[in-house]
Amino acid sequence: MLLVLYSTLFYLFTPVLLLRLWWRGRKAPGYRRNWAQRLGLGAAIRQPVIWVHAVSVGETVAIAPLVRWLLVRYPQHRVLITNMTPTGAEQVRTLFGDRVEQRFCPWDLPLALKAFLRRAQPELCIIVETELWPNMVAQCARAGVPVLLANARLSERSARGYRKFSALARPMLQRLSLIAAQNKADAERFVALGTPDEQVEVTGSIKFDLQPDADKVQAGRALRQQLGAERPVLIAASTHQGEDEILLAAWQQLKATHPDLVLILVPRHPERFADVARLCSRYSERLVCRSRGEQPDTQTELLLGDTMGELMLFYTAADIAFVGGSFSGTGGHNPLEPAALGLPVVMGPDCFNFQTITDALVEAGGLVRVDDGDALQAQLSAWLGDAAQRRAAGEQGAGFVAANRGALERLQQAVERLLG
């Protein structure tokens, strides 16, 4: 009964969602493209399908190692990756080109999902991390499509939200074929919400299994040579509104003692690229914007990473990484990418999206959390002034990542069981 009420309200709200797509498309035109896919429409796929749903950029990057394995292990299948955001869709195209099918995921409407499933007819649905929708899971169950929640995480904050709507959440969780949880705490929260024990496994986080693309690493090293091999380079990655000012202010202060310091600033969302470029131009005339094809040199002070799919390249060119979303209240982004490359990592206090990982990385010595801009500047100054300390933190972080690999193999085994 509650699912019917939820679906009815969703149908009533659909015109608002369409209007929101159009509105967001003013700054991010990708929201207006292929809008019919949000209603489950699109061409039929004429071969067996494995459906992977990754909401946006972070989830797409996380599941990429599994997708590469799927392409090799199941060559007779078409891998269909759905996203909710244009940036996620662009990340799919960057990583895989036409080797996979990319579409926007239909909204959680029964008719839209039925139409989508008729056209795709997937043999397996793999949902990445936390992107659970009641009708998506219910319609897959009705169509006999097993659903794997891969790299699953559930913070205490999210669990409280599920408990408020337990009459809707419990049946949804019970319909899942398997939850592959990142850690024991996540698994226990899923079980506490009503998921049967036998449907939950702790497989670890696939984000530890990330292998940097060799071409991106090579390009990053070339970029570092252009900037000056001996100059210190700080990257501020995946920044949100309000964080750019914090990092630019810290960089400006640090230049008093480290005049050669370069800042690579990479905003999280492309609709902010132009605004951040204007902000950077107020701090330095020696600004290079990647999207314009400008070539940096040893005189460049600020490099704006206003492109998609190049974050690992920028990380490779840096000495120290700040990971954004951690001063904005949005829960922070993935610190394992820079840690895997041997960079010491600093984040703000908001890390609840990666709480277990950040706690463990702090304990390992590869990450430092700070409370405000002053503490951030102090930590950056300490690392810039002590190369041995900086390298030690980077090595400890890289060692932590290496020691926790193995989730990919366990997910592969789960996929093979579910596909039969």
C-alpha positions as CSV (number, residue, x, y, z in Angstrom):
1,M,0.0,0.0,0.0
2,L,2.8,2.4,0.9
3,L,4.6,1.7,-2.4
4,V,1.4,2.6,-4.3
5,L,1.1,5.9,-2.4
6,Y,4.8,6.6,-3.0
7,S,4.4,5.8,-6.8
8,T,1.3,8.0,-7.0
9,L,3.1,11.0,-5.4
10,F,6.0,10.4,-7.8
11,Y,3.7,10.5,-10.8
12,L,2.2,13.7,-9.6
13,F,5.6,15.2,-9.1
14,T,6.9,14.2,-12.5
15,P,6.0,17.6,-14.2
16,V,8.1,19.3,-11.6
17,L,11.0,17.0,-12.3
18,L,10.8,17.7,-16.0
19,L,10.7,21.5,-15.3
20,R,13.7,21.0,-13.0
21,L,15.6,19.3,-15.8
22,W,15.0,22.2,-18.1
23,W,16.0,24.7,-15.3
24,R,19.2,22.9,-14.5
25,G,19.9,22.7,-18.2
26,R,20.5,26.4,-18.3
27,K,23.9,26.0,-16.8
28,A,24.4,22.3,-17.5
29,P,23.0,21.5,-21.0
30,G,23.5,17.8,-20.4
31,Y,20.3,17.7,-18.2
32,R,18.2,18.6,-21.3
33,R,19.7,15.9,-23.5
34,N,18.0,12.5,-23.8
35,W,15.4,13.5,-21.4
36,A,13.0,10.8,-22.7
37,Q,15.4,8.2,-21.2
38,R,14.2,9.4,-17.8
39,L,10.8,7.9,-18.7
40,G,12.3,4.6,-19.7
41,L,12.3,5.3,-23.5
42,G,15.1,4.4,-25.9
43,A,16.0,1.8,-28.5
44,A,15.9,-1.9,-27.6
45,I,19.2,-3.7,-27.1
46,R,19.4,-6.8,-29.2
47,Q,21.8,-8.9,-27.1
48,P,22.1,-10.1,-23.5
49,V,22.5,-7.2,-21.1
50,I,24.3,-6.6,-17.8
51,W,22.9,-3.4,-16.3
52,V,25.2,-1.3,-14.1
53,H,23.6,1.7,-12.4
54,A,26.1,4.3,-11.1
55,V,24.5,7.6,-10.1
56,S,27.4,10.0,-11.0
57,V,31.1,10.4,-11.4
58,G,32.3,8.9,-8.1
59,E,30.3,5.7,-8.5
60,T,31.3,5.4,-12.1
61,V,35.0,5.6,-11.3
62,A,34.5,3.2,-8.4
63,I,32.8,0.5,-10.5
64,A,35.2,0.9,-13.5
65,P,37.4,-2.1,-12.6
66,L,34.4,-4.4,-12.4
67,V,33.1,-3.1,-15.7
68,R,36.4,-3.7,-17.4
69,W,36.3,-7.3,-16.1
70,L,32.7,-7.7,-17.3
71,L,33.7,-6.7,-20.8
72,V,36.4,-9.4,-20.8
73,R,34.5,-12.1,-18.9
74,Y,31.1,-11.7,-20.7
75,P,32.0,-10.6,-24.3
76,Q,28.6,-11.9,-25.6
77,H,26.8,-9.4,-23.3
78,R,26.3,-5.7,-23.8
79,V,27.1,-3.7,-20.6
80,L,24.6,-1.0,-20.1
81,I,25.6,1.8,-17.6
82,T,22.9,4.2,-16.4
83,N,23.6,7.4,-14.6
84,M,21.5,10.2,-13.0
85,T,23.8,13.1,-13.9
86,P,25.4,14.4,-17.1
87,T,28.8,14.4,-15.4
88,G,28.3,10.7,-14.7
89,A,27.4,10.0,-18.3
90,E,30.4,12.0,-19.6
91,Q,32.6,9.9,-17.2
92,V,31.3,6.7,-18.8
93,R,32.1,8.0,-22.3
94,T,35.6,9.0,-21.1
95,L,36.4,5.7,-19.5
96,F,34.7,3.3,-22.0
97,G,33.8,5.1,-25.2
98,D,31.4,2.9,-27.3
99,R,32.5,-0.4,-25.6
100,V,29.4,0.1,-23.3
101,E,25.9,1.4,-23.7
102,Q,25.3,4.6,-21.7
103,R,21.8,5.9,-20.8
104,F,20.2,8.0,-18.1
105,C,18.4,5.9,-15.5
106,P,14.6,6.1,-15.6
107,W,12.9,7.8,-12.8
108,D,11.4,5.6,-10.1
109,L,8.1,5.3,-11.8
110,P,6.6,1.8,-12.4
111,L,5.6,2.5,-16.1
112,A,9.0,4.1,-16.9
113,L,10.8,1.1,-15.3
114,K,8.6,-1.4,-17.1
115,A,9.3,0.3,-20.4
116,F,13.1,0.4,-19.7
117,L,13.2,-3.3,-18.7
118,R,11.3,-4.3,-21.8
119,R,13.9,-2.5,-24.0
120,A,16.9,-3.7,-22.1
121,Q,15.9,-7.1,-20.7
122,P,18.9,-7.3,-18.4
123,E,20.1,-10.6,-16.9
124,L,21.6,-8.9,-13.9
125,C,21.3,-5.4,-12.3
126,I,24.3,-4.1,-10.4
127,I,23.6,-1.0,-8.3
128,V,26.6,0.9,-7.1
129,E,26.9,1.9,-3.4
130,T,23.6,3.5,-2.2
131,E,21.4,4.3,-5.1
132,L,18.4,2.3,-4.1
133,W,14.9,3.1,-5.4
134,P,11.8,1.1,-4.3
135,N,10.2,0.7,-7.7
136,M,13.5,0.0,-9.4
137,V,14.1,-3.0,-7.1
138,A,10.4,-4.1,-7.1
139,Q,10.2,-4.0,-10.9
140,C,13.4,-6.0,-11.3
141,A,12.0,-8.6,-8.8
142,R,8.8,-8.8,-10.9
143,A,10.8,-9.3,-14.1
144,G,13.0,-11.9,-12.5
145,V,16.2,-9.8,-12.7
146,P,18.6,-10.4,-9.8
147,V,19.9,-7.2,-8.1
148,L,23.3,-6.9,-6.6
149,L,24.1,-3.9,-4.5
150,A,27.8,-3.6,-5.1
151,N,30.3,-1.7,-2.9
152,A,27.4,-1.0,-0.6
153,R,27.7,1.6,2.1
154,L,25.2,2.8,4.6
155,S,26.1,5.6,7.0
156,E,24.3,5.9,10.4
157,R,22.8,9.1,9.1
158,S,21.3,7.3,6.0
159,A,20.2,4.4,8.2
160,R,18.2,6.8,10.3
161,G,16.4,8.0,7.2
162,Y,15.6,4.4,6.1
163,R,14.2,3.7,9.6
164,K,11.8,6.6,9.3
165,F,10.3,4.9,6.2
166,S,10.8,1.3,7.2
167,A,7.5,0.1,5.7
168,L,9.0,1.2,2.3
169,A,12.6,0.4,2.9
170,R,12.3,-3.1,4.5
171,P,10.6,-4.8,1.5
172,M,13.0,-3.1,-0.9
173,L,16.0,-4.4,1.0
174,Q,14.5,-7.9,1.3
175,R,14.1,-8.1,-2.5
176,L,17.8,-7.5,-3.2
177,S,19.6,-10.7,-4.3
178,L,22.8,-9.7,-2.5
179,I,24.3,-6.8,-0.7
180,A,28.1,-6.6,-1.0
181,A,29.0,-4.3,1.9
182,Q,32.2,-2.3,2.2
183,N,32.7,-3.2,5.9
184,K,31.1,-4.9,8.9
185,A,29.5,-1.7,10.2
186,D,27.7,-1.2,6.9
187,A,26.6,-4.8,6.8
188,E,25.2,-4.7,10.3
189,R,23.1,-1.6,9.5
190,F,21.6,-3.3,6.5
191,V,20.7,-6.3,8.6
192,A,19.3,-4.1,11.4
193,L,16.9,-2.6,8.7
194,G,15.5,-6.0,7.9
195,T,17.8,-7.5,5.3
196,P,18.2,-11.3,5.8
197,D,21.7,-12.2,7.0
198,E,22.3,-14.6,4.1
199,Q,21.8,-11.8,1.6
200,V,24.6,-9.6,3.1
201,E,28.3,-10.2,2.6
202,V,31.3,-8.0,3.6
203,T,33.4,-7.8,0.4
204,G,35.4,-4.6,1.2
205,S,35.5,-1.4,-0.9
206,I,36.2,-1.8,-4.6
207,K,37.7,1.7,-4.4
208,F,40.9,0.1,-3.0
209,D,41.3,-1.9,-6.3
210,L,41.5,1.3,-8.4
211,Q,44.4,1.0,-10.8
212,P,45.4,4.4,-12.3
213,D,45.3,4.4,-16.1
214,A,48.8,4.3,-17.4
215,D,48.2,6.9,-20.1
216,K,46.8,9.3,-17.4
217,V,49.8,8.7,-15.2
218,Q,52.2,9.4,-18.1
219,A,50.3,12.6,-19.0
220,G,50.3,13.7,-15.4
221,R,54.1,13.3,-15.2
222,A,54.4,15.3,-18.5
223,L,52.2,18.0,-17.0
224,R,54.5,18.1,-13.9
225,Q,57.5,18.7,-16.1
226,Q,55.7,21.6,-17.8
227,L,55.0,23.2,-14.4
228,G,58.6,22.6,-13.2
229,A,59.8,19.4,-11.7
230,E,61.2,21.1,-8.6
231,R,58.2,23.3,-7.9
232,P,55.8,22.1,-5.1
233,V,52.3,21.4,-6.4
234,L,49.1,21.3,-4.4
235,I,45.9,20.0,-5.8
236,A,42.5,20.9,-4.5
237,A,40.2,18.2,-6.0
238,S,36.5,17.9,-6.3
239,T,35.8,21.3,-4.7
240,H,32.3,22.6,-3.9
241,Q,31.0,26.1,-3.7
242,G,32.8,27.9,-0.8
243,E,35.8,25.6,-0.8
244,D,37.6,27.3,-3.7
245,E,37.9,30.5,-1.6
246,I,39.4,28.6,1.3
247,L,42.0,26.9,-0.8
248,L,42.9,30.0,-2.8
249,A,43.3,32.0,0.5
250,A,45.5,29.3,1.9
251,W,47.6,29.1,-1.3
252,Q,48.0,32.9,-1.3
253,Q,49.3,32.8,2.3
254,L,51.6,29.9,1.7
255,K,53.2,31.6,-1.3
256,A,54.9,34.0,1.2
257,T,57.2,31.2,2.3
258,H,56.9,29.0,-0.8
259,P,56.8,31.4,-3.7
260,D,57.0,28.7,-6.4
261,L,53.9,26.8,-5.0
262,V,51.5,25.8,-7.8
263,L,47.8,25.2,-7.1
264,I,45.8,22.9,-9.3
265,L,42.1,23.6,-8.6
266,V,39.5,21.0,-9.9
267,P,35.9,21.9,-9.2
268,R,33.5,19.0,-8.8
269,H,30.7,20.2,-11.0
270,P,31.2,21.6,-14.6
271,E,28.4,24.2,-14.2
272,R,30.8,26.0,-11.8
273,F,33.8,26.0,-14.1
274,A,33.2,29.5,-15.5
275,D,32.6,31.0,-12.0
276,V,35.7,29.4,-10.5
277,A,37.8,30.6,-13.5
278,R,36.6,34.2,-12.8
279,L,37.4,33.7,-9.1
280,C,40.9,32.4,-9.9
281,S,41.7,35.3,-12.2
282,R,41.3,37.6,-9.1
283,Y,44.1,35.8,-7.4
284,S,46.6,35.6,-10.2
285,E,47.2,36.6,-13.8
286,R,49.3,33.5,-14.3
287,L,46.2,31.3,-14.6
288,V,45.9,28.4,-17.1
289,C,42.5,26.9,-17.9
290,R,42.8,23.3,-19.1
291,S,39.6,23.6,-21.2
292,R,41.0,26.3,-23.4
293,G,43.9,24.2,-24.5
294,E,46.4,26.6,-22.8
295,Q,49.8,25.1,-22.1
296,P,51.2,25.6,-18.6
297,D,54.8,26.4,-18.0
298,T,57.2,27.2,-15.1
299,Q,55.6,30.6,-14.7
300,T,52.1,29.2,-14.2
301,E,50.7,29.8,-10.7
302,L,47.2,28.5,-10.9
303,L,46.0,25.6,-13.1
304,L,42.2,25.2,-13.4
305,G,41.1,21.6,-14.1
306,D,37.9,22.6,-15.9
307,T,37.6,19.3,-17.8
308,M,36.0,16.0,-17.1
309,G,37.8,12.6,-16.6
310,E,41.3,14.0,-15.9
311,L,41.4,14.0,-12.1
312,M,43.9,11.1,-11.9
313,L,46.1,13.0,-14.3
314,F,46.1,16.1,-12.1
315,Y,46.7,13.9,-9.0
316,T,49.8,12.5,-10.7
317,A,51.2,15.9,-11.2
318,A,50.9,16.9,-7.5
319,D,52.7,16.5,-4.2
320,I,49.9,17.1,-1.8
321,A,46.1,16.6,-2.2
322,F,43.2,18.3,-0.6
323,V,39.9,16.4,-1.2
324,G,36.8,18.5,-1.5
325,G,33.3,18.2,-0.3
326,S,34.8,18.1,3.2
327,F,34.3,21.8,4.0
328,S,30.9,22.0,2.4
329,G,28.7,19.7,4.5
330,T,28.3,17.3,1.6
331,G,30.3,14.5,3.2
332,G,33.6,14.6,1.3
333,H,34.8,12.7,-1.7
334,N,37.1,9.7,-2.2
335,P,40.6,10.1,-0.6
336,L,41.8,6.7,-1.9
337,E,42.6,8.0,-5.4
338,P,45.4,10.4,-4.3
339,A,46.5,8.0,-1.5
340,A,47.0,5.2,-4.0
341,L,49.4,7.5,-5.9
342,G,51.4,8.1,-2.7
343,L,50.1,11.6,-2.0
344,P,49.5,12.8,1.6
345,V,45.9,13.8,1.9
346,V,44.2,16.5,3.9
347,M,40.4,17.0,4.3
348,G,38.0,19.1,6.2
349,P,35.7,17.8,9.0
350,D,32.8,16.6,6.8
351,C,33.8,13.1,5.8
352,F,30.6,11.1,6.5
353,N,30.4,9.7,2.9
354,F,33.7,7.9,3.5
355,Q,33.7,7.8,7.3
356,T,35.2,4.3,7.8
357,I,37.7,4.8,5.0
358,T,38.9,8.2,6.3
359,D,39.1,7.1,9.9
360,A,41.3,4.1,8.8
361,L,43.4,6.3,6.5
362,V,43.9,8.8,9.4
363,E,45.0,5.9,11.7
364,A,47.4,4.7,9.0
365,G,49.0,8.1,8.8
366,G,48.0,8.9,5.2
367,L,45.3,11.5,5.9
368,V,44.9,14.5,8.2
369,R,41.5,16.0,8.9
370,V,41.4,19.7,9.8
371,D,38.6,21.8,11.2
372,D,39.0,25.1,9.3
373,G,41.0,27.2,6.8
374,D,43.7,28.1,9.4
375,A,44.3,24.5,10.4
376,L,44.4,23.6,6.7
377,Q,47.0,26.2,6.0
378,A,49.1,25.0,9.0
379,Q,49.0,21.4,7.8
380,L,49.9,22.3,4.3
381,S,52.8,24.5,5.6
382,A,54.1,21.6,7.7
383,W,54.2,19.2,4.7
384,L,55.7,21.8,2.4
385,G,58.4,22.6,4.9
386,D,59.3,18.9,5.6
387,A,59.7,16.7,2.5
388,A,60.5,13.6,4.6
389,Q,57.3,14.0,6.6
390,R,55.3,14.5,3.4
391,R,56.8,11.5,1.7
392,A,56.2,9.3,4.8
393,A,52.5,10.3,4.9
394,G,52.2,9.5,1.2
395,E,53.9,6.1,1.6
396,Q,51.7,5.2,4.6
397,G,48.6,6.1,2.6
398,A,49.7,4.0,-0.4
399,G,50.5,1.1,1.8
400,F,47.1,1.3,3.4
401,V,45.4,1.2,0.0
402,A,47.6,-1.8,-1.2
403,A,46.9,-3.8,2.0
404,N,43.1,-3.5,1.6
405,R,42.8,-4.6,-2.1
406,G,40.7,-7.7,-2.9
407,A,37.1,-6.5,-3.1
408,L,37.1,-6.7,-6.9
409,E,37.8,-10.4,-6.9
410,R,35.0,-11.0,-4.3
411,L,32.6,-9.0,-6.4
412,Q,33.5,-10.9,-9.5
413,Q,32.7,-14.1,-7.7
414,A,29.3,-12.7,-6.7
415,V,28.5,-11.7,-10.2
416,E,29.4,-15.2,-11.5
417,R,27.1,-16.8,-8.9
418,L,24.1,-14.5,-9.8
419,L,24.5,-14.9,-13.6
420,G,24.9,-18.6,-13.2
